[in-house]
């Protein structure tokens, strides 16, 4: 189980990823709900964090995420970036802006192991697809 601070990081990274290409797709919203379920992020945490992000500059939020991620374990960093990649791929492709954001974190900021990241992303994707099929309208 994550700390409240780690959950806040995941919510911020979702916001940055999903809004990077200028629109948030339905699949990105569904995968975010799956991430919240998987990571045990409460609705209260989402409702107290997400609306505040919309009034802030994206660069400011990104810099805050980088600063906070630097204090976390490599394992959490990989999990967080894997969630970003999963959400970015939720609509079948990754927009250039999403890719640039993820690349900046996994390669430039944290030098994360790509093969490990892809393995975790694959697990997240399976979880999200199962979640989506169970919660289809």
MDTraj code that builds the backbone (N, CA, C; nanometers):
import mdtraj as md
import numpy as np

residues = "UNK UNK UNK UNK UNK UNK UNK UNK UNK UNK UNK UNK UNK UNK UNK UNK UNK UNK UNK UNK UNK UNK UNK UNK UNK UNK UNK UNK UNK UNK UNK UNK UNK UNK UNK UNK UNK UNK UNK UNK UNK UNK UNK UNK UNK UNK UNK UNK UNK UNK UNK UNK UNK UNK UNK UNK UNK UNK UNK UNK UNK UNK UNK UNK UNK UNK UNK UNK UNK UNK UNK UNK UNK UNK UNK UNK UNK UNK UNK UNK UNK UNK UNK UNK UNK UNK UNK UNK UNK UNK UNK UNK UNK UNK UNK UNK UNK UNK UNK UNK UNK UNK UNK UNK UNK UNK UNK UNK UNK UNK UNK UNK UNK UNK UNK UNK UNK UNK UNK UNK UNK UNK UNK UNK UNK UNK UNK UNK UNK UNK UNK UNK UNK UNK UNK UNK UNK".split()
xyz = np.array([
    [0.0844, -0.1185, 0.0000],
    [0.0000, 0.0000, 0.0000],
    [0.0887, 0.1246, 0.0000],
    [0.0525, 0.2181, -0.0822],
    [0.1287, 0.3425, -0.0933],
    [0.0932, 0.4389, 0.0186],
    [0.1829, 0.5329, 0.0399],
    [0.1520, 0.6423, 0.1314],
    [0.0615, 0.7415, 0.0591],
    [0.0014, 0.8303, 0.1339],
    [-0.0836, 0.9346, 0.0742],
    [-0.0014, 1.0208, -0.0226],
    [0.1234, 1.0456, 0.0137],
    [0.2130, 1.1245, -0.0711],
    [0.2407, 1.0528, -0.2035],
    [0.2619, 0.9219, -0.1976],
    [0.2846, 0.8446, -0.3203],
    [0.1585, 0.8420, -0.4069],
    [0.0433, 0.8308, -0.3430],
    [-0.0819, 0.8351, -0.4187],
    [-0.0973, 0.9692, -0.4888],
    [-0.0591, 1.0752, -0.4204],
    [-0.0658, 1.2089, -0.4793],
    [0.0240, 1.2177, -0.6028],
    [0.1420, 1.1584, -0.5960],
    [0.2334, 1.1560, -0.7108],
    [0.1668, 1.0839, -0.8284],
    [0.1065, 0.9681, -0.8018],
    [0.0417, 0.8912, -0.9087],
    [-0.0731, 0.9697, -0.9725],
    [-0.1500, 1.0403, -0.8916],
    [-0.2601, 1.1218, -0.9447],
    [-0.2044, 1.2337, -1.0323],
    [-0.0983, 1.2978, -0.9861],
    [-0.0365, 1.4063, -1.0638],
    [0.0200, 1.3545, -1.1956],
    [0.0861, 1.2389, -1.1914],
    [0.1424, 1.1820, -1.3139],
    [0.0321, 1.1409, -1.4113],
    [-0.0789, 1.0899, -1.3583],
    [-0.1942, 1.0606, -1.4450],
    [-0.2400, 1.1875, -1.5149],
    [-0.2580, 1.2925, -1.4387],
    [-0.3058, 1.4189, -1.4954],
    [-0.2120, 1.4685, -1.6055],
    [-0.0818, 1.4671, -1.5770],
    [0.0160, 1.5134, -1.6759],
    [0.0142, 1.4273, -1.8019],
    [0.0053, 1.2964, -1.7836],
    [0.0057, 1.2037, -1.8972],
    [-0.1217, 1.2168, -1.9799],
    [-0.2349, 1.2106, -1.9124],
    [-0.3632, 1.2109, -1.9830],
    [-0.3903, 1.3427, -2.0540],
    [-0.3413, 1.4517, -1.9995],
    [-0.3685, 1.5825, -2.0611],
    [-0.2563, 1.6292, -2.1545],
    [-0.1501, 1.5509, -2.1669],
    [-0.0333, 1.5921, -2.2468],
    [-0.0679, 1.6211, -2.3924],
    [-0.1595, 1.5433, -2.4484],
    [-0.1947, 1.5617, -2.5902],
    [-0.3150, 1.6541, -2.6094],
    [-0.3577, 1.7186, -2.5021],
    [-0.4653, 1.8170, -2.5137],
    [-0.6055, 1.7641, -2.4913],
    [-0.6179, 1.6328, -2.4737],
    [-0.7506, 1.5773, -2.4454],
    [-0.7362, 1.4501, -2.3622],
    [-0.8343, 1.4286, -2.2767],
    [-0.8348, 1.3090, -2.1925],
    [-0.9410, 1.2144, -2.2480],
    [-0.8969, 1.0984, -2.2953],
    [-0.9889, 1.0023, -2.3575],
    [-1.0645, 0.9223, -2.2513],
    [-1.1726, 0.8597, -2.2942],
    [-1.2513, 0.7748, -2.2035],
    [-1.1670, 0.6590, -2.1510],
    [-1.0851, 0.5988, -2.2384],
    [-0.9999, 0.4884, -2.1938],
    [-0.8992, 0.5347, -2.0893],
    [-0.8461, 0.6548, -2.1047],
    [-0.7530, 0.7070, -2.0042],
    [-0.8238, 0.7216, -1.8695],
    [-0.9481, 0.7650, -1.8716],
    [-1.0260, 0.7771, -1.7473],
    [-1.0511, 0.6399, -1.6848],
    [-1.0857, 0.5423, -1.7684],
    [-1.1110, 0.4064, -1.7186],
    [-0.9833, 0.3462, -1.6605],
    [-0.8720, 0.3620, -1.7306],
    [-0.7454, 0.3075, -1.6818],
    [-0.7017, 0.3781, -1.5535],
    [-0.7333, 0.5063, -1.5407],
    [-0.7041, 0.5784, -1.4167],
    [-0.7834, 0.5171, -1.3010],
    [-0.9095, 0.4862, -1.3246],
    [-0.9913, 0.4222, -1.2205],
    [-0.9331, 0.2862, -1.1832],
    [-0.8847, 0.2132, -1.2839],
    [-0.8216, 0.0836, -1.2577],
    [-0.6958, 0.1020, -1.1731],
    [-0.6155, 0.2036, -1.2068],
    [-0.4948, 0.2320, -1.1287],
    [-0.5327, 0.2648, -0.9846],
    [-0.6356, 0.3452, -0.9672],
    [-0.6790, 0.3824, -0.8321],
    [-0.7215, 0.2592, -0.7527],
    [-0.7940, 0.1693, -0.8177],
    [-0.8341, 0.0461, -0.7502],
    [-0.7111, -0.0373, -0.7142],
    [-0.6231, -0.0564, -0.8108],
    [-0.5034, -0.1386, -0.7910],
    [-0.4134, -0.0820, -0.6811],
    [-0.3970, 0.0489, -0.6804],
    [-0.3059, 0.1141, -0.5855],
    [-0.3759, 0.1598, -0.4571],
    [-0.5047, 0.1274, -0.4463],
    [-0.5848, 0.1631, -0.3287],
    [-0.5852, 0.3138, -0.3023],
    [-0.6087, 0.3889, -0.4089],
    [-0.6204, 0.5341, -0.3994],
    [-0.7685, 0.5650, -0.3816],
    [-0.8009, 0.6326, -0.2732],
    [-0.9414, 0.6596, -0.2428],
    [-0.9978, 0.7706, -0.3306],
    [-1.1297, 0.7701, -0.3416],
    [-1.1977, 0.8752, -0.4168],
    [-1.1710, 1.0117, -0.3533],
    [-1.1625, 1.0149, -0.2202],
    [-1.1329, 1.1406, -0.1497],
    [-0.9970, 1.1960, -0.1910],
    [-0.8975, 1.1064, -0.2046],
    [-0.7644, 1.1509, -0.2468],
    [-0.7687, 1.2092, -0.3875],
    [-0.8428, 1.1436, -0.4755],
    [-0.8553, 1.1923, -0.6134],
    [-0.9253, 1.3277, -0.6141],
    [-1.0371, 1.3365, -0.5431],
    [-1.1166, 1.4594, -0.5426],
    [-1.0455, 1.5762, -0.4753],
    [-0.9531, 1.5468, -0.3845],
    [-0.8800, 1.6555, -0.3188],
    [-0.7551, 1.6968, -0.3959],
    [-0.7128, 1.6162, -0.4911],
    [-0.5904, 1.6452, -0.5671],
    [-0.6179, 1.6896, -0.7103],
    [-0.6964, 1.6115, -0.7823],
    [-0.7158, 1.6340, -0.9260],
    [-0.7678, 1.7737, -0.9617],
    [-0.8721, 1.8246, -0.8970],
    [-0.9220, 1.9582, -0.9356],
    [-0.8188, 2.0698, -0.9175],
    [-0.7337, 2.0575, -0.8176],
    [-0.6314, 2.1595, -0.7931],
    [-0.5271, 2.1635, -0.9041],
    [-0.5030, 2.0498, -0.9673],
    [-0.4017, 2.0421, -1.0730],
    [-0.4411, 2.1226, -1.1955],
    [-0.5693, 2.1307, -1.2204],
    [-0.6180, 2.1986, -1.3409],
    [-0.5909, 2.3489, -1.3392],
    [-0.5672, 2.4034, -1.2207],
    [-0.5407, 2.5477, -1.2110],
    [-0.3911, 2.5788, -1.2040],
    [-0.3082, 2.4753, -1.2112],
    [-0.1638, 2.4945, -1.1998],
    [-0.0956, 2.4789, -1.3348],
    [0.0230, 2.5369, -1.3458],
    [0.1051, 2.5207, -1.4664],
    [0.1587, 2.3775, -1.4698],
    [0.1544, 2.3158, -1.5877],
    [0.2002, 2.1774, -1.6003],
    [0.3482, 2.1619, -1.5663],
    [0.4311, 2.2591, -1.6027],
    [0.5742, 2.2526, -1.5692],
    [0.5953, 2.2505, -1.4183],
    [0.5163, 2.3268, -1.3474],
    [0.5256, 2.3314, -1.2012],
    [0.4889, 2.1952, -1.1417],
    [0.3822, 2.1345, -1.1927],
    [0.3397, 2.0028, -1.1446],
    [0.4463, 1.8984, -1.1774],
    [0.5017, 1.9034, -1.2977],
    [0.6050, 1.8083, -1.3385],
    [0.7287, 1.8212, -1.2500],
    [0.7736, 1.9427, -1.2263],
    [0.8913, 1.9634, -1.1414],
    [0.8672, 1.9127, -0.9998],
    [0.7470, 1.9303, -0.9508],
    [0.7102, 1.8793, -0.8185],
    [0.7136, 1.7265, -0.8176],
    [0.6631, 1.6653, -0.9229],
    [0.6656, 1.5190, -0.9334],
    [0.8089, 1.4666, -0.9363],
    [0.8936, 1.5303, -1.0137],
    [1.0341, 1.4883, -1.0223],
    [1.0998, 1.4978, -0.8854],
    [1.0788, 1.6095, -0.8185],
    [1.1358, 1.6297, -0.6844],
    [1.0871, 1.5204, -0.5890],
    [0.9565, 1.4928, -0.5916],
    [0.9004, 1.3907, -0.5029],
    [0.9468, 1.2502, -0.5403],
    [0.9545, 1.2208, -0.6696],
    [0.9995, 1.0885, -0.7131],
    [1.1447, 1.0621, -0.6746],
    [1.2258, 1.1671, -0.6696],
    [1.3670, 1.1501, -0.6324],
    [1.3821, 1.0986, -0.4899],
    [1.2804, 1.1182, -0.4066],
    [1.2864, 1.0720, -0.2677],
    [1.2274, 0.9317, -0.2515],
    [1.1818, 0.8728, -0.3602],
    [1.1184, 0.7411, -0.3554],
    [1.2137, 0.6335, -0.4065],
    [1.1776, 0.5102, -0.3794],
    [1.2584, 0.3959, -0.4228],
    [1.2529, 0.3806, -0.5748],
    [1.3535, 0.3128, -0.6292],
    [1.3549, 0.2810, -0.7730],
    [1.2295, 0.2020, -0.8097],
    [1.1908, 0.1101, -0.7214],
    [1.0722, 0.0282, -0.7458],
    [0.9494, 0.1171, -0.7653],
    [0.9306, 0.2149, -0.6777],
    [0.8149, 0.3040, -0.6918],
    [0.8274, 0.3886, -0.8181],
    [0.9478, 0.4358, -0.8481],
    [0.9685, 0.5153, -0.9699],
    [0.9276, 0.4353, -1.0938],
    [0.9691, 0.3094, -1.0988],
    [0.9351, 0.2234, -1.2128],
    [0.7847, 0.2000, -1.2188],
    [0.7238, 0.1701, -1.1044],
    [0.5782, 0.1497, -1.1000],
    [0.5050, 0.2735, -1.1510],
    [0.5475, 0.3902, -1.1045],
    [0.4807, 0.5155, -1.1412],
    [0.4918, 0.5432, -1.2910],
    [0.6111, 0.5281, -1.3458],
    [0.6301, 0.5534, -1.4891],
    [0.5590, 0.4451, -1.5716],
    [0.5551, 0.3230, -1.5214],
    [0.4814, 0.2166, -1.5906],
    [0.3321, 0.2488, -1.5958],
    [0.2799, 0.3070, -1.4889],
    [0.1392, 0.3495, -1.4918],
    [0.1189, 0.4582, -1.5967],
    [0.2128, 0.5510, -1.6059],
    [0.2029, 0.6563, -1.7079],
    [0.1962, 0.5944, -1.8473],
    [0.2851, 0.4992, -1.8745],
    [0.2902, 0.4355, -2.0063],
    [0.1626, 0.3558, -2.0336],
    [0.1099, 0.2911, -1.9314],
    [-0.0139, 0.2144, -1.9466],
    [-0.1298, 0.3069, -1.9823],
    [-0.1405, 0.4161, -1.9102],
    [-0.2482, 0.5128, -1.9358],
    [-0.2305, 0.5770, -2.0734],
    [-0.1073, 0.6103, -2.1081],
    [-0.0807, 0.6714, -2.2393],
    [-0.1175, 0.5769, -2.3535],
    [-0.1009, 0.4478, -2.3323],
    [-0.1330, 0.3477, -2.4352],
    [-0.2777, 0.2996, -2.4297],
    [-0.3560, 0.3523, -2.3387],
    [-0.4924, 0.3028, -2.3173],
    [-0.5825, 0.3184, -2.4387],
    [-0.5548, 0.4175, -2.5219],
    [-0.6386, 0.4380, -2.6400],
    [-0.5751, 0.3794, -2.7662],
    [-0.4801, 0.2885, -2.7476],
    [-0.4231, 0.2150, -2.8597],
    [-0.2953, 0.2720, -2.9176],
    [-0.2594, 0.3906, -2.8773],
    [-0.1347, 0.4505, -2.9247],
    [-0.0877, 0.5523, -2.8216],
    [0.0372, 0.5908, -2.8339],
    [0.0934, 0.6904, -2.7440],
    [0.1241, 0.8156, -2.8256],
    [0.0603, 0.9252, -2.7894],
    [0.0847, 1.0523, -2.8580],
    [0.2283, 1.0975, -2.8326],
    [0.2817, 1.1740, -2.9242],
    [0.4196, 1.2224, -2.9128],
    [0.4429, 1.2950, -2.7803],
    [0.3484, 1.3770, -2.7391],
    [0.3632, 1.4524, -2.6140],
    [0.3687, 1.3594, -2.4930],
    [0.2900, 1.2520, -2.4973],
    [0.2917, 1.1539, -2.3886],
    [0.4264, 1.0816, -2.3861],
    [0.4731, 1.0414, -2.5039],
    [0.6014, 0.9721, -2.5140],
    [0.7145, 1.0594, -2.4605],
    [0.7162, 1.1870, -2.4975],
    [0.8216, 1.2782, -2.4522],
    [0.8222, 1.2907, -2.3001],
    [0.7048, 1.2982, -2.2420],
    [0.6912, 1.3092, -2.0974],
    [0.7460, 1.1848, -2.0274],
    [0.7061, 1.0693, -2.0756],
    [0.7495, 0.9425, -2.0167],
    [0.8992, 0.9217, -2.0373],
    [0.9478, 0.9505, -2.1569],
    [1.0904, 0.9366, -2.1867],
    [1.1734, 1.0254, -2.0945],
    [1.1264, 1.1467, -2.0721],
    [1.1985, 1.2390, -1.9835],
    [1.2174, 1.1765, -1.8452],
    [1.1128, 1.1158, -1.7927],
    [1.1233, 1.0571, -1.6591],
    [1.2063, 0.9299, -1.6579],
    [1.1714, 0.8345, -1.7452],
    [1.2397, 0.7054, -1.7341],
    [1.3850, 0.7113, -1.7787],
    [1.4178, 0.7953, -1.8754],
    [1.5538, 0.7974, -1.9277],
    [1.6365, 0.9132, -1.8724],
    [1.5882, 1.0331, -1.8891],
    [1.6687, 1.1506, -1.8546],
    [1.6759, 1.1780, -1.7048],
    [1.5630, 1.1700, -1.6359],
    [1.5605, 1.2054, -1.4935],
    [1.6075, 1.0915, -1.4030],
    [1.5637, 0.9670, -1.4337],
    [1.5865, 0.8579, -1.3392],
    [1.6649, 0.7389, -1.3929],
    [1.6977, 0.7367, -1.5211],
    [1.7726, 0.6256, -1.5818],
    [1.7172, 0.4898, -1.5388],
    [1.5873, 0.4734, -1.5568],
    [1.5220, 0.3488, -1.5173],
    [1.5470, 0.2399, -1.6211],
    [1.5436, 0.1162, -1.5766],
    [1.5637, 0.0000, -1.6623],
    [1.4400, -0.0187, -1.7503],
    [1.4559, -0.0003, -1.8806],
    [1.3430, -0.0070, -1.9731],
    [1.2777, -0.1446, -1.9735],
    [1.3568, -0.2517, -1.9697],
    [1.2975, -0.3858, -1.9741],
    [1.2126, -0.4114, -1.8497],
    [1.2578, -0.3643, -1.7352],
    [1.1806, -0.3789, -1.6115],
    [1.0528, -0.2948, -1.6184],
    [1.0657, -0.1754, -1.6707],
    [0.9511, -0.0864, -1.6853],
    [0.8455, -0.1486, -1.7770],
    [0.8892, -0.2060, -1.8885],
    [0.7964, -0.2677, -1.9832],
    [0.7278, -0.3904, -1.9235],
    [0.8004, -0.4655, -1.8422],
    [0.7424, -0.5815, -1.7757],
    [0.6301, -0.5381, -1.6805],
    [0.6551, -0.4348, -1.6030],
    [0.5542, -0.3829, -1.5098],
    [0.4375, -0.3234, -1.5883],
    [0.4671, -0.2520, -1.6957],
    [0.3605, -0.1939, -1.7775],
    [0.2694, -0.3042, -1.8325],
    [0.3274, -0.4141, -1.8741],
    [0.2495, -0.5262, -1.9271],
    [0.1528, -0.5788, -1.8208],
    [0.2002, -0.5903, -1.6965],
    [0.1138, -0.6347, -1.5861],
    [0.0021, -0.5339, -1.5616],
    [0.0376, -0.4052, -1.5625],
    [-0.0634, -0.3007, -1.5435],
    [-0.1673, -0.3049, -1.6555],
    [-0.1221, -0.3264, -1.7777],
    [-0.2137, -0.3299, -1.8919],
    [-0.3132, -0.4451, -1.8770],
    [-0.2650, -0.5628, -1.8366],
    [-0.3545, -0.6773, -1.8153],
    [-0.4591, -0.6434, -1.7097],
    [-0.4139, -0.5817, -1.6020],
    [-0.5053, -0.5445, -1.4939],
    [-0.6110, -0.4461, -1.5447],
    [-0.5675, -0.3455, -1.6188],
    [-0.6589, -0.2423, -1.6690],
    [-0.7591, -0.2984, -1.7688],
    [-0.7142, -0.3867, -1.8558],
    [-0.8054, -0.4462, -1.9537],
    [-0.9098, -0.5340, -1.8847],
    [-0.8675, -0.6062, -1.7821],
    [-0.9621, -0.6868, -1.7046],
    [-1.0609, -0.5949, -1.6329],
    [-1.0108, -0.4878, -1.5722],
    [-1.0956, -0.3896, -1.5042],
    [-1.1978, -0.3326, -1.6024],
    [-1.1510, -0.2961, -1.7201],
    [-1.2390, -0.2365, -1.8217],
    [-1.3492, -0.3343, -1.8623],
    [-1.3134, -0.4609, -1.8817],
    [-1.4135, -0.5599, -1.9235],
    [-1.5165, -0.5853, -1.8131],
    [-1.4747, -0.5736, -1.6893],
    [-1.5655, -0.5958, -1.5766],
    [-1.6546, -0.4748, -1.5491],
    [-1.6111, -0.3578, -1.5929],
    [-1.6851, -0.2345, -1.5652],
    [-1.7430, -0.1715, -1.6915],
    [-1.7537, -0.2510, -1.7973],
    [-1.8072, -0.1986, -1.9240],
    [-1.9538, -0.1606, -1.9065],
    [-1.9877, -0.0493, -1.9681],
    [-2.1266, 0.0000, -1.9545],
    [-2.2214, -0.0774, -2.0426],
])
top = md.Topology()
chain = top.add_chain()
for i, resn in enumerate(residues, 1):
    res = top.add_residue(resn, chain, resSeq=i)
    for name in ("N", "CA", "C"):
        top.add_atom(name, md.element.get_by_symbol(name[0]), res)
traj = md.Trajectory(xyz[None], top)
